[in-house]
Amino acid sequence: MIDADKINPVDIAGFFTYWRWVNNFVTAINTPGTTAAVLPGNSPVFKWENLTGTVAYETLIYRNGIRGLDWGIVLVEPNGTIIPYGSGGIAGLALFNFSAPQQSYNLSS
């Protein structure tokens, strides 16, 4: 379990998501069964016309303006809820174990 409320802000070089989702993000990373994954570049999530799609797309377009931004990362909750985020920082710095997931998330439909 990760106690996100206790992460020292000096250890976080960059984190991007919808500001009202921060509490949901904290809850999600502490929920058993939540996984982190990276959206493939052609994922339909980037084109969704809702807040989830908008945040995912913004991480995609901001990757060039924010040095070291890991983009298109999502938390996938056990109920299927997707919380997109981006993170970045000093090379080699791990914000927490969700910062650079190795698995890809593909929608089944």
Secondary structure, DSSP 8 states (H G I E B T S, - for coil): ---GGGS-GGG-S-EES-GGGHHHHHHHHTSTT-EEEE--TT-GGGG-SSHHHHHHHHHHHHTTTSTTEEEEEEEE-TTS-EEEEEEE-STT--SSTTSS--SB-----
